[in-house]
Amino acid sequence: MIAITPATVLRRRSDVRYRRIEGEAVVLRQSAAEVLVLNEVGASVLDLADGERSVGEWIDALAEEYEGNSITLARDVLAFAAELAEAGLLEPVAGRSEP
């Protein structure tokens, strides 16, 4: 599994397309001809994966949007980001990480 930290900056891979439909994200990974459906929180993560914000900034944004334990949220976002990277939906931005 790819090591993701709060300082990691990720972006959607160039072959990933998605559209929000009724809060969920329908995701197409063109190179693998895969279609996935993500829930509202997963869709929010894809929105945040812009190649500019760090995963830590995603966690902060999601903590403002969703209630819950911040430690659990951070752990879950880090694990989900790693899963998305491992699945080929997200990739690290070379030379970009927060200090």
Backbone as numpy.savetxt, mean C-alpha at the origin, in Angstrom:
# Nx Ny Nz CAx CAy CAz Cx Cy Cz
10.06 -12.58 2.13 9.22 -11.39 2.13 10.10 -10.14 2.13
9.66 -9.12 1.45 10.41 -7.87 1.36 10.32 -7.14 2.70
11.45 -6.62 3.17 11.47 -5.88 4.44 10.94 -4.47 4.22
9.85 -4.16 4.90 9.23 -2.85 4.81 9.32 -2.20 6.18
9.78 -0.97 6.23 9.84 -0.21 7.47 9.00 1.06 7.31
8.74 1.78 8.39 8.01 3.04 8.25 8.70 4.05 7.32
10.00 3.92 7.15 10.75 4.86 6.29 10.71 4.47 4.81
10.23 3.27 4.50 10.19 2.79 3.12 9.20 3.62 2.30
9.59 3.95 1.08 8.71 4.65 0.14 8.38 3.67 -0.98
7.09 3.43 -1.17 6.63 2.48 -2.18 5.72 3.19 -3.18
5.64 2.60 -4.37 4.69 3.09 -5.38 4.06 1.88 -6.05
2.93 2.15 -6.69 2.30 1.09 -7.47 3.20 0.79 -8.67
3.31 -0.48 -9.02 4.08 -0.84 -10.21 3.39 -0.29 -11.44
4.15 -0.07 -12.48 3.61 0.56 -13.69 2.54 -0.28 -14.37
2.51 -1.58 -14.14 1.51 -2.44 -14.78 0.26 -2.64 -13.92
0.17 -1.91 -12.81 -0.97 -2.05 -11.91 -1.97 -0.92 -12.18
-3.20 -1.31 -12.42 -4.29 -0.37 -12.61 -5.35 -0.71 -11.58
-6.02 0.30 -11.06 -7.12 0.01 -10.14 -8.16 1.11 -10.20
-9.34 0.73 -9.79 -10.45 1.66 -9.74 -11.24 1.36 -8.48
-11.65 2.42 -7.80 -12.51 2.26 -6.62 -13.95 2.12 -7.09
-14.59 1.10 -6.56 -16.00 0.87 -6.84 -16.69 0.58 -5.51
-17.57 1.49 -5.11 -18.30 1.36 -3.85 -17.36 1.09 -2.67
-16.27 1.84 -2.61 -15.35 1.75 -1.48 -14.25 0.72 -1.63
-14.46 -0.29 -2.45 -13.44 -1.31 -2.65 -12.58 -0.94 -3.86
-11.44 -1.62 -3.98 -10.58 -1.40 -5.13 -10.55 -2.67 -5.97
-10.84 -2.52 -7.24 -10.68 -3.60 -8.20 -9.33 -3.34 -8.86
-8.43 -4.29 -8.70 -7.03 -4.11 -9.10 -6.71 -5.05 -10.25
-6.08 -4.51 -11.28 -5.63 -5.32 -12.41 -4.12 -5.23 -12.49
-3.49 -6.36 -12.41 -2.04 -6.43 -12.64 -1.87 -6.98 -14.05
-1.59 -6.09 -14.98 -1.60 -6.43 -16.40 -0.59 -7.51 -16.77
0.62 -7.43 -16.25 1.66 -8.38 -16.67 1.34 -9.81 -16.25
0.55 -9.97 -15.19 0.20 -11.31 -14.74 -1.24 -11.67 -15.06
-1.97 -10.75 -15.69 -3.38 -10.94 -16.02 -4.18 -11.35 -14.78
-3.90 -10.68 -13.67 -4.59 -10.95 -12.40 -5.55 -9.82 -12.08
-6.68 -10.20 -11.49 -7.63 -9.23 -10.98 -7.83 -9.54 -9.50
-7.71 -8.51 -8.67 -7.89 -8.65 -7.24 -8.92 -7.63 -6.77
-9.56 -7.93 -5.66 -10.47 -6.98 -5.04 -9.98 -6.73 -3.62
-9.78 -5.46 -3.29 -9.33 -5.07 -1.96 -10.44 -4.31 -1.25
-10.52 -4.48 0.06 -11.53 -3.76 0.84 -11.17 -2.27 0.92
-11.96 -1.52 1.65 -11.79 -0.07 1.72 -10.41 0.33 2.26
-9.93 -0.37 3.27 -8.62 -0.04 3.83 -7.52 -0.37 2.82
-7.64 -1.52 2.16 -6.67 -1.87 1.12 -6.66 -0.86 -0.01
-7.85 -0.37 -0.37 -7.94 0.66 -1.41 -7.24 1.94 -0.95
-7.40 2.28 0.33 -6.73 3.47 0.87 -5.22 3.32 0.81
-4.72 2.13 1.07 -3.28 1.88 0.99 -2.81 2.10 -0.45
-3.54 1.59 -1.43 -3.16 1.81 -2.83 -3.17 3.30 -3.18
-4.15 4.02 -2.66 -4.19 5.47 -2.90 -2.93 6.15 -2.35
-2.47 5.69 -1.19 -1.32 6.31 -0.53 0.02 5.91 -1.16
0.04 4.82 -1.91 1.28 4.31 -2.51 1.62 5.11 -3.76
2.00 6.36 -3.56 2.23 7.28 -4.67 3.70 7.50 -5.01
4.58 6.83 -4.28 6.01 7.00 -4.53 6.59 8.25 -3.90
5.77 8.99 -3.18 6.22 10.22 -2.52 6.19 10.07 -1.00
5.14 9.45 -0.49 4.97 9.32 0.96 5.57 8.01 1.46
6.13 8.07 2.66 6.68 6.87 3.28 5.54 6.04 3.87
5.81 4.79 4.15 4.82 3.92 4.77 4.41 4.50 6.14
5.33 5.12 6.84 5.01 5.78 8.10 3.97 6.88 7.92
4.06 7.60 6.81 3.06 8.63 6.52 1.71 7.99 6.18
1.73 6.83 5.55 0.49 6.10 5.30 -0.18 5.77 6.63
0.64 5.25 7.56 0.12 4.86 8.87 -0.52 6.06 9.56
0.14 7.20 9.52 -0.41 8.42 10.13 -1.74 8.80 9.48
-1.80 8.75 8.15 -3.03 9.11 7.43 -4.16 8.15 7.75
-3.85 6.86 7.80 -4.87 5.86 8.09 -5.34 5.95 9.54
-4.45 6.31 10.45 -4.82 6.46 11.86 -5.82 7.60 12.03
-5.70 8.64 11.20 -6.66 9.74 11.25 -8.02 9.33 10.68
-7.99 8.43 9.71 -9.22 8.03 9.02 -9.98 6.92 9.74
-9.23 5.99 10.34 -9.84 4.81 10.96 -9.49 4.77 12.44
-10.47 4.42 13.24 -10.21 4.29 14.67 -9.59 2.93 14.96
-8.87 2.86 16.06 -8.29 1.60 16.47 -6.96 1.81 17.14
-6.36 0.74 17.54 -5.08 0.74 18.22 -3.98 1.10 17.22
-3.22 2.16 17.52 -2.20 2.63 16.57 -1.06 1.62 16.38
-0.74 0.88 17.41 0.32 -0.13 17.29 -0.14 -1.25 16.36
-1.38 -1.68 16.54 -1.93 -2.73 15.68 -2.02 -2.23 14.24
-2.48 -1.00 14.07 -2.57 -0.42 12.73 -1.21 -0.39 12.05
-0.19 0.08 12.76 1.16 0.15 12.18 1.64 -1.25 11.78
1.46 -2.22 12.65 1.89 -3.59 12.36 1.17 -4.13 11.12
-0.15 -3.91 11.08 -0.95 -4.43 9.96 -0.59 -3.75 8.64
-0.37 -2.44 8.66 -0.02 -1.72 7.43 1.35 -2.17 6.92
2.31 -2.32 7.82 3.64 -2.79 7.41 3.55 -4.18 6.79
2.78 -5.07 7.41 2.65 -6.44 6.89 1.91 -6.43 5.54
0.85 -5.63 5.42 0.09 -5.57 4.18 0.92 -4.98 3.05
1.69 -3.94 3.36 2.57 -3.34 2.34 3.58 -4.37 1.84
4.11 -5.17 2.76 5.06 -6.21 2.37 4.38 -7.26 1.49
3.14 -7.62 1.83 2.39 -8.59 1.02 2.14 -8.04 -0.39
1.75 -6.77 -0.47 1.50 -6.17 -1.77 2.78 -6.09 -2.60
3.90 -5.79 -1.95 5.18 -5.76 -2.66 5.57 -7.16 -3.13
5.37 -8.14 -2.27 5.70 -9.52 -2.61 4.82 -10.02 -3.77
3.57 -9.56 -3.81 2.65 -9.96 -4.88 2.89 -9.20 -6.18
3.80 -8.23 -6.15 4.13 -7.49 -7.36 3.24 -6.30 -7.64
2.47 -5.85 -6.64 1.61 -4.68 -6.84 2.33 -3.38 -6.50
3.23 -3.44 -5.53 4.00 -2.27 -5.11 5.47 -2.53 -5.29
6.25 -1.46 -5.46 7.70 -1.59 -5.54 8.35 -0.43 -4.80
9.54 -0.68 -4.23 10.25 0.41 -3.56 10.71 1.46 -4.57
10.76 2.68 -4.12 11.28 3.77 -4.95 12.77 3.87 -4.67
13.58 3.65 -5.68 15.04 3.66 -5.53 15.51 5.01 -5.00
16.33 4.95 -3.98 16.94 6.16 -3.42 16.00 7.00 -2.58
14.79 6.49 -2.31 13.82 7.26 -1.53 13.54 6.55 -0.23
13.87 7.16 0.84 13.41 6.72 2.16 13.54 7.93 3.07
12.67 7.96 4.03 12.68 9.07 4.97 13.86 8.89 5.93
14.45 9.98 6.42 15.58 9.86 7.34 15.18 9.24 8.66
